[in-house]
């Protein structure tokens, strides 16, 4: 009579429970792929640790993944999926700069929302997509908590705002005039200034390249990968 290893069964059961708890499903697809998918969800966490009940993306976790994907010869392209409310400005800009400086093709997809500092991340790839029902909120940089009312404080905010504006306009087709107009528009947001744009409008303003979903994103990324292989020896952007 064949004997079973109870410890092996327990390990399998524990793995299944962990998968259900972490991913909400009993099995995860195992596919060797040349495409790396990264998600930017919840609130972008920077120098301050947010409360545990907040869904966050920690920039100190994202940056090593970007470095690893850039160095891994098996990875030929990247998809960055966003559903974020924004967060720390410097952390968001750091992630956006890392994505924009990668030599491998990158395509971004805004699902649900790409608000606030999520906007620079959304435009950082070689090509950007947005779901038809997704939204993006463009507004001036704010400081939470106590603000010291001295000229240097406002100069600092202005310089930081200029950094965001310069990055967005240089990595998308929106003009600086239009971006600032959307940013300081009144009446769009309750008790505040700024603009929320939806799918088609984001494309109309030149903020995002096209409306689409995961199918269009994969098709575009595969095309960029093939183009890279044909135009640059060894497949590396020069």
GROMACS elastic network, one bead per residue, 0.5 to 0.9 nm:
[ bonds ]
;  ai    aj funct       b0    kb
    4     7     6  0.89091   500
    4     8     6  0.83429   500
    4     9     6  0.83275   500
    5     8     6  0.53971   500
    5     9     6  0.66300   500
    5    10     6  0.89277   500
    6     9     6  0.50744   500
    6    10     6  0.62294   500
    6    11     6  0.87048   500
    7    10     6  0.50537   500
    7    11     6  0.62503   500
    7    12     6  0.87077   500
    8    11     6  0.51064   500
    8    12     6  0.62699   500
    8    13     6  0.86029   500
    9    12     6  0.51301   500
    9    13     6  0.61193   500
    9    14     6  0.85671   500
   10    14     6  0.60236   500
   10    15     6  0.85191   500
   11    14     6  0.50835   500
   11    15     6  0.61539   500
   11    16     6  0.86100   500
   12    15     6  0.51221   500
   12    16     6  0.62086   500
   12    17     6  0.86745   500
   13    16     6  0.50732   500
   13    17     6  0.61985   500
   13    18     6  0.86171   500
   14    17     6  0.50703   500
   14    18     6  0.61260   500
   14    19     6  0.85733   500
   15    18     6  0.50758   500
   15    19     6  0.61524   500
   15    20     6  0.86622   500
   16    19     6  0.51044   500
   16    20     6  0.62534   500
   16    21     6  0.86497   500
   16    25     6  0.87513   500
   16    26     6  0.61163   500
   16    27     6  0.76736   500
   17    20     6  0.51346   500
   17    21     6  0.61371   500
   17    22     6  0.85584   500
   17    26     6  0.78715   500
   18    21     6  0.50999   500
   18    22     6  0.59792   500
   18    23     6  0.82269   500
   19    22     6  0.52296   500
   19    23     6  0.55779   500
   19    24     6  0.68746   500
   19    25     6  0.64454   500
   19    26     6  0.61878   500
   19    27     6  0.72265   500
   19    28     6  0.79524   500
   20    23     6  0.54718   500
   20    26     6  0.54462   500
   20    27     6  0.81616   500
   21    24     6  0.57498   500
   21    25     6  0.79728   500
   22    25     6  0.82761   500
   23    26     6  0.82179   500
   23    27     6  0.89940   500
   23    28     6  0.83567   500
   25    28     6  0.71847   500
   32    35     6  0.89310   500
   33    36     6  0.74490   500
   33    74     6  0.80701   500
   33    75     6  0.75990   500
   34    73     6  0.89204   500
   34    74     6  0.57072   500
   34    76     6  0.53141   500
   34    77     6  0.67205   500
   34    78     6  0.86624   500
   35    74     6  0.84818   500
   35    75     6  0.56433   500
   35    76     6  0.59961   500
   35    78     6  0.54375   500
   35    79     6  0.72173   500
   35   218     6  0.89439   500
   35   221     6  0.86420   500
   35   222     6  0.88189   500
   36    69     6  0.71125   500
   36    75     6  0.64112   500
   36    76     6  0.80239   500
   36    77     6  0.63887   500
   36    79     6  0.62583   500
   36    80     6  0.85329   500
   37    77     6  0.88129   500
   37    78     6  0.58040   500
   37    80     6  0.59773   500
   37    81     6  0.74091   500
   38    62     6  0.82141   500
   38    65     6  0.83915   500
   38    66     6  0.87035   500
   38    78     6  0.74759   500
   38    79     6  0.61929   500
   38    81     6  0.62264   500
   38    82     6  0.86801   500
   39    57     6  0.83252   500
   39    62     6  0.89420   500
   39    79     6  0.83583   500
   39    80     6  0.57226   500
   39    82     6  0.59308   500
   39    83     6  0.79365   500
   40    43     6  0.82990   500
   40    44     6  0.76004   500
   40    56     6  0.84258   500
   40    57     6  0.60050   500
   40    62     6  0.85821   500
   40    80     6  0.72161   500
   40    81     6  0.61432   500
   40    83     6  0.62718   500
   40    84     6  0.63296   500
   40   118     6  0.84063   500
   40   121     6  0.88419   500
   41    44     6  0.75034   500
   41    55     6  0.72654   500
   41    56     6  0.64373   500
   41    57     6  0.59007   500
   41    81     6  0.81132   500
   41    82     6  0.59072   500
   41    85     6  0.78852   500
   41    86     6  0.89397   500
   42    54     6  0.74648   500
   42    57     6  0.64247   500
   42    82     6  0.88583   500
   42    83     6  0.65533   500
   42    85     6  0.59769   500
   42    86     6  0.76026   500
   42    87     6  0.86783   500
   43    50     6  0.88097   500
   43    54     6  0.74989   500
   43    55     6  0.63117   500
   43    57     6  0.60003   500
   43    58     6  0.84863   500
   43    84     6  0.57870   500
   43    85     6  0.55988   500
   43    86     6  0.54298   500
   43    87     6  0.51584   500
   43    88     6  0.81127   500
   44    55     6  0.89691   500
   44    56     6  0.57595   500
   44    58     6  0.61325   500
   44    59     6  0.70016   500
   44    84     6  0.74015   500
   44    85     6  0.79269   500
   44    86     6  0.58464   500
   44    88     6  0.58402   500
   44    89     6  0.84747   500
   44    91     6  0.71254   500
   44    92     6  0.65672   500
   44   117     6  0.82711   500
   44   118     6  0.82566   500
   45    48     6  0.68803   500
   45    49     6  0.67255   500
   45    50     6  0.68427   500
   45    56     6  0.60422   500
   45    57     6  0.57556   500
   45    59     6  0.63642   500
   45    60     6  0.88233   500
   45    86     6  0.89748   500
   45    87     6  0.62392   500
   45    88     6  0.58924   500
   45    91     6  0.70862   500
   45    92     6  0.84285   500
   46    49     6  0.72478   500
   46    50     6  0.88177   500
   46    57     6  0.88440   500
   46    58     6  0.66653   500
   46    59     6  0.63207   500
   46    60     6  0.81218   500
   46    87     6  0.76697   500
   46    88     6  0.51987   500
   46    89     6  0.79850   500
   46    90     6  0.73356   500
   46    91     6  0.51300   500
   46    92     6  0.79819   500
   47    88     6  0.78315   500
   47    90     6  0.89792   500
   47    91     6  0.78764   500
   48    88     6  0.86320   500
   49    52     6  0.85910   500
   49    58     6  0.89308   500
   50    53     6  0.83140   500
   50    54     6  0.66342   500
   50    55     6  0.88796   500
   50    56     6  0.77325   500
   51    54     6  0.56692   500
   51    55     6  0.89095   500
   52    55     6  0.77537   500
   52    56     6  0.88230   500
   56    84     6  0.87256   500
   57    60     6  0.88865   500
   57    61     6  0.77788   500
   57    62     6  0.76658   500
   57    84     6  0.87234   500
   58    61     6  0.54131   500
   58    62     6  0.65318   500
   58    91     6  0.85298   500
   59    63     6  0.60984   500
   59    64     6  0.88733   500
   59    91     6  0.60182   500
   59    92     6  0.76256   500
   59    94     6  0.80076   500
   59    95     6  0.68672   500
   60    63     6  0.57504   500
   60    64     6  0.70434   500
   60    91     6  0.87484   500
   61    64     6  0.60561   500
   61    65     6  0.67943   500
   62    65     6  0.52397   500
   62    66     6  0.63805   500
   62    67     6  0.88692   500
   62    95     6  0.73708   500
   63    66     6  0.51168   500
   63    67     6  0.63243   500
   63    68     6  0.86693   500
   63    94     6  0.83602   500
   63    95     6  0.66919   500
   63    98     6  0.73234   500
   64    67     6  0.50222   500
   64    68     6  0.60754   500
   64    69     6  0.85488   500
   65    68     6  0.50413   500
   65    69     6  0.60789   500
   65    70     6  0.85376   500
   66    69     6  0.51193   500
   66    70     6  0.61382   500
   66    71     6  0.86845   500
   66    95     6  0.88038   500
   66    98     6  0.72564   500
   66    99     6  0.73729   500
   66   102     6  0.82555   500
   67    70     6  0.51332   500
   67    71     6  0.63146   500
   67    72     6  0.86528   500
   67    98     6  0.84558   500
   67   102     6  0.87036   500
   68    71     6  0.51938   500
   68    72     6  0.59688   500
   69    72     6  0.52020   500
   69    73     6  0.82175   500
   69    74     6  0.86445   500
   69    75     6  0.61504   500
   69    76     6  0.85211   500
   69    77     6  0.84980   500
   69    78     6  0.80303   500
   69   104     6  0.87657   500
   70    73     6  0.78925   500
   70    75     6  0.75028   500
   70    76     6  0.85689   500
   70    77     6  0.89151   500
   70   102     6  0.66241   500
   70   103     6  0.72589   500
   70   104     6  0.67629   500
   71    74     6  0.88884   500
   71    75     6  0.82157   500
   72    75     6  0.55660   500
   72    76     6  0.83885   500
   73    76     6  0.71215   500
   75    78     6  0.77496   500
   75   104     6  0.83644   500
   76   104     6  0.61871   500
   76   105     6  0.72417   500
   76   225     6  0.65398   500
   76   235     6  0.84292   500
   77   104     6  0.55152   500
   77   106     6  0.58463   500
   77   107     6  0.82023   500
   77   221     6  0.67859   500
   77   222     6  0.78805   500
   77   224     6  0.82744   500
   77   225     6  0.65259   500
   78   104     6  0.73806   500
   78   105     6  0.63568   500
   78   107     6  0.63807   500
   78   108     6  0.84032   500
   78   221     6  0.77103   500
   79   105     6  0.87750   500
   79   106     6  0.58806   500
   79   107     6  0.50501   500
   79   108     6  0.57249   500
   79   109     6  0.74293   500
   79   125     6  0.87381   500
   79   217     6  0.77323   500
   79   218     6  0.80439   500
   79   221     6  0.78342   500
   80    99     6  0.89213   500
   80   106     6  0.73935   500
   80   107     6  0.63051   500
   80   109     6  0.62109   500
   80   110     6  0.85071   500
   80   121     6  0.87749   500
   80   122     6  0.81489   500
   80   125     6  0.81807   500
   81   107     6  0.86851   500
   81   108     6  0.59042   500
   81   110     6  0.60315   500
   81   111     6  0.68864   500
   81   122     6  0.85235   500
   82   108     6  0.75087   500
   82   109     6  0.61228   500
   82   111     6  0.58147   500
   82   112     6  0.77843   500
   82   113     6  0.69316   500
   82   114     6  0.59915   500
   82   118     6  0.75556   500
   82   121     6  0.83293   500
   82   122     6  0.71742   500
   83   109     6  0.88855   500
   83   110     6  0.62667   500
   83   111     6  0.53352   500
   83   112     6  0.53255   500
   83   114     6  0.56071   500
   83   115     6  0.82348   500
   83   118     6  0.83490   500
   83   134     6  0.87351   500
   84    87     6  0.83168   500
   84   110     6  0.87587   500
   84   111     6  0.87823   500
   84   112     6  0.79727   500
   84   113     6  0.57297   500
   84   114     6  0.52042   500
   84   115     6  0.61633   500
   84   116     6  0.85130   500
   84   117     6  0.87475   500
   84   118     6  0.62440   500
   85   113     6  0.67620   500
   85   114     6  0.64108   500
   85   116     6  0.66166   500
   85   117     6  0.80545   500
   85   118     6  0.70315   500
   85   136     6  0.89209   500
   85   137     6  0.85995   500
   86    89     6  0.80815   500
   86    92     6  0.78215   500
   86   114     6  0.72149   500
   86   115     6  0.53020   500
   86   118     6  0.50898   500
   86   119     6  0.81996   500
   87    91     6  0.80908   500
   87    92     6  0.72004   500
   87   115     6  0.89579   500
   87   116     6  0.73685   500
   87   117     6  0.62852   500
   87   118     6  0.79273   500
   88    91     6  0.53992   500
   88    92     6  0.60470   500
   88    93     6  0.86194   500
   88   117     6  0.73345   500
   89    92     6  0.51623   500
   89    93     6  0.61342   500
   89    94     6  0.85441   500
   89   116     6  0.86828   500
   89   117     6  0.58930   500
   89   141     6  0.80531   500
   89   160     6  0.82925   500
   89   164     6  0.84542   500
   90    93     6  0.50820   500
   90    94     6  0.60293   500
   90    95     6  0.86706   500
   90   117     6  0.88327   500
   90   160     6  0.86572   500
   91    94     6  0.50043   500
   91    95     6  0.63297   500
   91    96     6  0.86466   500
   91   117     6  0.88954   500
   92    95     6  0.52295   500
   92    96     6  0.62034   500
   92    97     6  0.86456   500
   92   117     6  0.57317   500
   92   118     6  0.68721   500
   92   120     6  0.75317   500
   92   121     6  0.68232   500
   93    97     6  0.60031   500
   93    98     6  0.85084   500
   93   117     6  0.73547   500
   93   118     6  0.89054   500
   93   120     6  0.67945   500
   93   121     6  0.72262   500
   93   163     6  0.86155   500
   93   164     6  0.74526   500
   93   167     6  0.84804   500
   94    97     6  0.51758   500
   94    98     6  0.62256   500
   94    99     6  0.87280   500
   95    98     6  0.51402   500
   95    99     6  0.62763   500
   95   100     6  0.86875   500
   95   120     6  0.89703   500
   95   121     6  0.67955   500
   95   124     6  0.88988   500
   96    99     6  0.52003   500
   96   100     6  0.61674   500
   96   101     6  0.86416   500
   96   118     6  0.87637   500
   96   120     6  0.60006   500
   96   122     6  0.79211   500
   96   123     6  0.80645   500
   96   124     6  0.54604   500
   96   125     6  0.83883   500
   96   167     6  0.87380   500
   97   100     6  0.51580   500
   97   101     6  0.61279   500
   97   102     6  0.88213   500
   97   120     6  0.87654   500
   97   121     6  0.81672   500
   97   124     6  0.71747   500
   97   167     6  0.86010   500
   98   101     6  0.53056   500
   98   102     6  0.65164   500
   98   124     6  0.85671   500
   99   102     6  0.55580   500
   99   106     6  0.74318   500
   99   121     6  0.77617   500
   99   124     6  0.59368   500
   99   125     6  0.63240   500
  100   103     6  0.84938   500
  100   106     6  0.81792   500
  100   121     6  0.87405   500
  100   123     6  0.86199   500
  100   125     6  0.57063   500
  100   126     6  0.75646   500
  100   171     6  0.83224   500
  101   104     6  0.89766   500
  101   124     6  0.86979   500
  102   105     6  0.75459   500
  102   106     6  0.78682   500
  102   125     6  0.88718   500
  102   237     6  0.89720   500
  103   106     6  0.87064   500
  103   236     6  0.64573   500
  103   237     6  0.53074   500
  103   238     6  0.77948   500
  104   225     6  0.79914   500
  104   228     6  0.84060   500
  104   235     6  0.84827   500
  104   236     6  0.70095   500
  104   237     6  0.70236   500
  105   125     6  0.76603   500
  105   126     6  0.63599   500
  105   127     6  0.86638   500
  105   221     6  0.68678   500
  105   222     6  0.89940   500
  105   224     6  0.62028   500
  105   225     6  0.63884   500
  105   228     6  0.79462   500
  105   237     6  0.87457   500
  106   124     6  0.83826   500
  106   126     6  0.53914   500
  106   127     6  0.69271   500
  106   128     6  0.87771   500
  106   221     6  0.70353   500
  106   224     6  0.85244   500
  107   122     6  0.89620   500
  107   124     6  0.84917   500
  107   125     6  0.50965   500
  107   126     6  0.57850   500
  107   128     6  0.56762   500
  107   129     6  0.76196   500
  107   217     6  0.67217   500
  107   218     6  0.84682   500
  107   220     6  0.77879   500
  107   221     6  0.62976   500
  108   121     6  0.81943   500
  108   122     6  0.58665   500
  108   123     6  0.72662   500
  108   124     6  0.76713   500
  108   125     6  0.57924   500
  108   126     6  0.80428   500
  108   127     6  0.64968   500
  108   129     6  0.60021   500
  108   130     6  0.81699   500
  108   217     6  0.77372   500
  109   122     6  0.70886   500
  109   127     6  0.89308   500
  109   128     6  0.60784   500
  109   130     6  0.53969   500
  109   131     6  0.73901   500
  109   212     6  0.81126   500
  109   213     6  0.72976   500
  109   214     6  0.76829   500
  109   217     6  0.72147   500
  110   113     6  0.61125   500
  110   114     6  0.58027   500
  110   122     6  0.67537   500
  110   128     6  0.80990   500
  110   129     6  0.63509   500
  110   131     6  0.61762   500
  110   134     6  0.65714   500
  110   135     6  0.80178   500
  110   136     6  0.84517   500
  110   199     6  0.88739   500
  110   213     6  0.87743   500
  111   114     6  0.74181   500
  111   130     6  0.64847   500
  111   131     6  0.56115   500
  111   132     6  0.87467   500
  111   133     6  0.80252   500
  111   134     6  0.54823   500
  111   135     6  0.81065   500
  111   213     6  0.82864   500
  112   130     6  0.88500   500
  112   131     6  0.74756   500
  112   133     6  0.70065   500
  112   135     6  0.63888   500
  112   136     6  0.87625   500
  113   118     6  0.83479   500
  113   130     6  0.89291   500
  113   133     6  0.88820   500
  113   134     6  0.52843   500
  113   136     6  0.56354   500
  113   137     6  0.81298   500
  114   117     6  0.79616   500
  114   119     6  0.57939   500
  114   121     6  0.83322   500
  114   122     6  0.68133   500
  114   130     6  0.89800   500
  114   134     6  0.78111   500
  114   135     6  0.64799   500
  114   137     6  0.71707   500
  115   119     6  0.59079   500
  115   135     6  0.73447   500
  115   138     6  0.67536   500
  115   139     6  0.88870   500
  115   196     6  0.84012   500
  116   119     6  0.58207   500
  116   120     6  0.83573   500
  116   136     6  0.74009   500
  116   137     6  0.56351   500
  116   138     6  0.56571   500
  116   139     6  0.65216   500
  116   140     6  0.84004   500
  116   141     6  0.82284   500
  117   120     6  0.60119   500
  117   121     6  0.71412   500
  117   138     6  0.85807   500
  117   141     6  0.87835   500
  117   164     6  0.80637   500
  118   121     6  0.51560   500
  118   122     6  0.60631   500
  118   123     6  0.88616   500
  118   136     6  0.81393   500
  118   137     6  0.88134   500
  119   122     6  0.50385   500
  119   123     6  0.65021   500
  119   124     6  0.87464   500
  119   136     6  0.70198   500
  119   137     6  0.78842   500
  119   138     6  0.75001   500
  119   164     6  0.89679   500
  119   168     6  0.73767   500
  119   207     6  0.85782   500
  120   123     6  0.53532   500
  120   124     6  0.61316   500
  120   164     6  0.69444   500
  120   165     6  0.86037   500
  120   167     6  0.66613   500
  120   168     6  0.53581   500
  120   171     6  0.82182   500
  121   124     6  0.51548   500
  121   125     6  0.78411   500
  121   168     6  0.87387   500
  122   125     6  0.71450   500
  122   128     6  0.66632   500
  122   129     6  0.83305   500
  122   130     6  0.88627   500
  122   207     6  0.89901   500
  122   208     6  0.78572   500
  123   126     6  0.80637   500
  123   127     6  0.76092   500
  123   128     6  0.60150   500
  123   129     6  0.89475   500
  123   167     6  0.87809   500
  123   168     6  0.66118   500
  123   171     6  0.58727   500
  123   172     6  0.60342   500
  123   207     6  0.72843   500
  123   208     6  0.66855   500
  123   209     6  0.86594   500
  124   127     6  0.81690   500
  124   128     6  0.79807   500
  124   167     6  0.84444   500
  124   168     6  0.79776   500
  124   171     6  0.61446   500
  124   172     6  0.82182   500
  125   128     6  0.63008   500
  125   171     6  0.80707   500
  126   171     6  0.85502   500
  126   224     6  0.87381   500
  127   208     6  0.82290   500
  127   209     6  0.65087   500
  127   210     6  0.84296   500
  127   217     6  0.86509   500
  127   220     6  0.79864   500
  127   221     6  0.83237   500
  128   172     6  0.87735   500
  128   207     6  0.87963   500
  128   208     6  0.55144   500
  128   209     6  0.52317   500
  128   210     6  0.66149   500
  128   211     6  0.86612   500
  128   217     6  0.83494   500
  129   199     6  0.88078   500
  129   203     6  0.86496   500
  129   208     6  0.61346   500
  129   209     6  0.59838   500
  129   211     6  0.54123   500
  129   212     6  0.57267   500
  129   213     6  0.72753   500
  129   216     6  0.83605   500
  129   217     6  0.70435   500
  130   133     6  0.82418   500
  130   134     6  0.64177   500
  130   135     6  0.82777   500
  130   198     6  0.87181   500
  130   199     6  0.57102   500
  130   200     6  0.82688   500
  130   202     6  0.80057   500
  130   203     6  0.82539   500
  130   208     6  0.69185   500
  130   209     6  0.81941   500
  130   210     6  0.65327   500
  130   212     6  0.57831   500
  130   213     6  0.70996   500
  131   134     6  0.50894   500
  131   135     6  0.83617   500
  131   198     6  0.87083   500
  131   199     6  0.58660   500
  131   200     6  0.86850   500
  131   210     6  0.88584   500
  131   211     6  0.57028   500
  131   212     6  0.53070   500
  131   213     6  0.57176   500
  131   214     6  0.89920   500
  132   135     6  0.85262   500
  132   198     6  0.71885   500
  132   200     6  0.64994   500
  132   211     6  0.59927   500
  132   212     6  0.68542   500
  132   213     6  0.83242   500
  133   198     6  0.63977   500
  133   199     6  0.58255   500
  133   200     6  0.86778   500
  134   197     6  0.85377   500
  134   198     6  0.57906   500
  134   199     6  0.55229   500
  135   196     6  0.64813   500
  135   197     6  0.55291   500
  135   199     6  0.61996   500
  135   202     6  0.81829   500
  136   195     6  0.81994   500
  136   196     6  0.55037   500
  136   197     6  0.53076   500
  136   198     6  0.64847   500
  136   199     6  0.81869   500
  136   202     6  0.76170   500
  137   183     6  0.86065   500
  137   194     6  0.71406   500
  137   195     6  0.56907   500
  137   197     6  0.63964   500
  137   198     6  0.89236   500
  138   179     6  0.80917   500
  138   180     6  0.89514   500
  138   182     6  0.65535   500
  138   183     6  0.52051   500
  138   184     6  0.85760   500
  138   194     6  0.55535   500
  138   195     6  0.53339   500
  138   196     6  0.63040   500
  138   197     6  0.80090   500
  139   142     6  0.86769   500
  139   180     6  0.87814   500
  139   182     6  0.75159   500
  139   184     6  0.66363   500
  139   185     6  0.84886   500
  139   192     6  0.87863   500
  139   193     6  0.64851   500
  139   195     6  0.65685   500
  139   196     6  0.86554   500
  140   161     6  0.69472   500
  140   180     6  0.88111   500
  140   183     6  0.59142   500
  140   184     6  0.69420   500
  140   193     6  0.77530   500
  140   194     6  0.70558   500
  141   157     6  0.68981   500
  141   158     6  0.84580   500
  141   160     6  0.77527   500
  141   161     6  0.61541   500
  141   164     6  0.89884   500
  142   157     6  0.78342   500
  143   146     6  0.80571   500
  143   147     6  0.71196   500
  143   157     6  0.84358   500
  144   147     6  0.77868   500
  147   150     6  0.87786   500
  147   153     6  0.77521   500
  148   153     6  0.67485   500
  149   152     6  0.84064   500
  149   153     6  0.67194   500
  149   154     6  0.79512   500
  150   153     6  0.56140   500
  150   154     6  0.71497   500
  151   154     6  0.53993   500
  151   155     6  0.62175   500
  151   156     6  0.86785   500
  152   156     6  0.60689   500
  152   157     6  0.86572   500
  153   156     6  0.51778   500
  153   157     6  0.63923   500
  153   158     6  0.86906   500
  154   157     6  0.50539   500
  154   158     6  0.60782   500
  154   159     6  0.85975   500
  155   158     6  0.50245   500
  155   159     6  0.61645   500
  155   160     6  0.85894   500
  156   159     6  0.52036   500
  156   160     6  0.61915   500
  156   161     6  0.85261   500
  157   160     6  0.51233   500
  157   161     6  0.60248   500
  157   162     6  0.85497   500
  158   161     6  0.50175   500
  158   162     6  0.61614   500
  158   163     6  0.87576   500
  159   163     6  0.63888   500
  159   164     6  0.89188   500
  160   163     6  0.50904   500
  160   164     6  0.65677   500
  160   165     6  0.87628   500
  161   164     6  0.52386   500
  161   165     6  0.61941   500
  161   166     6  0.85668   500
  162   165     6  0.50433   500
  162   166     6  0.59328   500
  162   167     6  0.84774   500
  163   166     6  0.52532   500
  163   167     6  0.61994   500
  163   168     6  0.86938   500
  164   167     6  0.52541   500
  164   168     6  0.61914   500
  164   169     6  0.86157   500
  165   168     6  0.53026   500
  165   169     6  0.60939   500
  165   170     6  0.84397   500
  165   176     6  0.70482   500
  165   179     6  0.74744   500
  165   180     6  0.78609   500
  166   169     6  0.54074   500
  166   170     6  0.60211   500
  166   171     6  0.85958   500
  166   176     6  0.78224   500
  167   170     6  0.52837   500
  167   171     6  0.61963   500
  167   172     6  0.86330   500
  168   171     6  0.53393   500
  168   172     6  0.60720   500
  168   173     6  0.87714   500
  168   174     6  0.78954   500
  168   176     6  0.86303   500
  168   179     6  0.85289   500
  168   207     6  0.79593   500
  169   172     6  0.53964   500
  169   173     6  0.66427   500
  169   174     6  0.56986   500
  169   175     6  0.59910   500
  169   176     6  0.59523   500
  169   179     6  0.76859   500
  169   207     6  0.81661   500
  170   173     6  0.77073   500
  170   174     6  0.84855   500
  170   175     6  0.88220   500
  171   174     6  0.87222   500
  171   207     6  0.88325   500
  172   175     6  0.83979   500
  172   206     6  0.65269   500
  172   207     6  0.55839   500
  172   208     6  0.67694   500
  172   209     6  0.77059   500
  173   205     6  0.78210   500
  173   207     6  0.59607   500
  173   208     6  0.76712   500
  173   209     6  0.79029   500
  174   177     6  0.83802   500
  174   178     6  0.66110   500
  174   179     6  0.65156   500
  174   205     6  0.59173   500
  174   207     6  0.51682   500
  174   208     6  0.84449   500
  175   178     6  0.52892   500
  175   179     6  0.61488   500
  175   180     6  0.86116   500
  175   205     6  0.84650   500
  175   206     6  0.78579   500
  175   207     6  0.88106   500
  176   179     6  0.50621   500
  176   180     6  0.60718   500
  176   181     6  0.84255   500
  177   180     6  0.53445   500
  177   181     6  0.61056   500
  177   182     6  0.87460   500
  178   182     6  0.62159   500
  178   183     6  0.84995   500
  178   205     6  0.76058   500
  179   182     6  0.52541   500
  179   183     6  0.61077   500
  179   184     6  0.87908   500
  179   205     6  0.84828   500
  179   207     6  0.84634   500
  180   184     6  0.61362   500
  180   185     6  0.83132   500
  181   184     6  0.55199   500
  181   185     6  0.58800   500
  181   194     6  0.85355   500
  181   195     6  0.89013   500
  182   185     6  0.52982   500
  182   186     6  0.88955   500
  182   193     6  0.89152   500
  182   194     6  0.59652   500
  182   195     6  0.53607   500
  182   196     6  0.84061   500
  183   186     6  0.88763   500
  183   193     6  0.70998   500
  183   195     6  0.61527   500
  184   193     6  0.55639   500
  184   194     6  0.51468   500
  184   195     6  0.77866   500
  185   188     6  0.67798   500
  185   189     6  0.86689   500
  185   193     6  0.56007   500
  185   194     6  0.50587   500
  185   195     6  0.63409   500
  186   189     6  0.71410   500
  186   190     6  0.89881   500
  186   191     6  0.88964   500
  186   192     6  0.70766   500
  186   194     6  0.63880   500
  186   195     6  0.80217   500
  187   190     6  0.69213   500
  187   191     6  0.79915   500
  187   192     6  0.76047   500
  187   193     6  0.68707   500
  187   194     6  0.81207   500
  187   195     6  0.85673   500
  188   192     6  0.79469   500
  188   193     6  0.68522   500
  188   194     6  0.63650   500
  188   195     6  0.54775   500
  188   196     6  0.71515   500
  189   192     6  0.53578   500
  189   193     6  0.58623   500
  189   194     6  0.61563   500
  189   195     6  0.65017   500
  189   196     6  0.75347   500
  190   193     6  0.78642   500
  197   200     6  0.81840   500
  197   201     6  0.57050   500
  197   202     6  0.57018   500
  198   201     6  0.54216   500
  198   202     6  0.60260   500
  198   203     6  0.88502   500
  199   202     6  0.53842   500
  199   203     6  0.67337   500
  199   204     6  0.88699   500
  199   208     6  0.85061   500
  199   210     6  0.85063   500
  199   211     6  0.62544   500
  199   212     6  0.88753   500
  200   203     6  0.52019   500
  200   204     6  0.61444   500
  200   205     6  0.87598   500
  200   208     6  0.89602   500
  200   210     6  0.79943   500
  200   211     6  0.64434   500
  201   205     6  0.61208   500
  201   206     6  0.85241   500
  201   207     6  0.86897   500
  201   208     6  0.89915   500
  202   205     6  0.53654   500
  202   206     6  0.64156   500
  202   207     6  0.53081   500
  202   208     6  0.55817   500
  202   209     6  0.83310   500
  202   210     6  0.85496   500
  202   211     6  0.86837   500
  203   206     6  0.50383   500
  203   207     6  0.58148   500
  203   209     6  0.57202   500
  203   210     6  0.58065   500
  203   211     6  0.70179   500
  204   207     6  0.76223   500
  204   208     6  0.81584   500
  204   209     6  0.88512   500
  205   208     6  0.78252   500
  206   209     6  0.66481   500
  208   211     6  0.79533   500
  211   216     6  0.88079   500
  212   215     6  0.76674   500
  212   216     6  0.57305   500
  212   217     6  0.71242   500
  213   216     6  0.55639   500
  213   217     6  0.62154   500
  213   218     6  0.87756   500
  214   218     6  0.60674   500
  214   219     6  0.84895   500
  215   218     6  0.53515   500
  215   219     6  0.62207   500
  215   220     6  0.86568   500
  216   219     6  0.50630   500
  216   220     6  0.60799   500
  216   221     6  0.85310   500
  217   220     6  0.51905   500
  217   221     6  0.60828   500
  217   222     6  0.85698   500
  218   221     6  0.50776   500
  218   222     6  0.60267   500
  218   223     6  0.84855   500
  219   222     6  0.53088   500
  219   223     6  0.62858   500
  219   224     6  0.87935   500
  220   223     6  0.51073   500
  220   224     6  0.63005   500
  220   225     6  0.87247   500
  221   224     6  0.50193   500
  221   225     6  0.61695   500
  221   226     6  0.86610   500
  222   225     6  0.50248   500
  222   226     6  0.62362   500
  222   227     6  0.85545   500
  223   226     6  0.52020   500
  223   227     6  0.61061   500
  223   228     6  0.85559   500
  224   228     6  0.60536   500
  224   229     6  0.86292   500
  225   228     6  0.51029   500
  225   229     6  0.62995   500
  225   230     6  0.87968   500
  225   235     6  0.80048   500
  226   229     6  0.50958   500
  226   230     6  0.63316   500
  226   231     6  0.87218   500
  226   235     6  0.85620   500
  227   230     6  0.52197   500
  227   231     6  0.60966   500
  227   232     6  0.83830   500
  227   235     6  0.86176   500
  228   231     6  0.53674   500
  228   232     6  0.57951   500
  228   233     6  0.85143   500
  228   234     6  0.87214   500
  228   235     6  0.52697   500
  228   236     6  0.68389   500
  228   237     6  0.69255   500
  229   232     6  0.58549   500
  229   233     6  0.68624   500
  229   234     6  0.66152   500
  229   236     6  0.75310   500
  230   233     6  0.73189   500
  230   234     6  0.87659   500
  230   235     6  0.72282   500
  231   235     6  0.75162   500
  231   236     6  0.89273   500
  231   237     6  0.86170   500
  232   235     6  0.51443   500
  232   236     6  0.58035   500
  232   237     6  0.62591   500
  232   238     6  0.73452   500
  233   236     6  0.67458   500
  233   237     6  0.87458   500
  234   237     6  0.89937   500
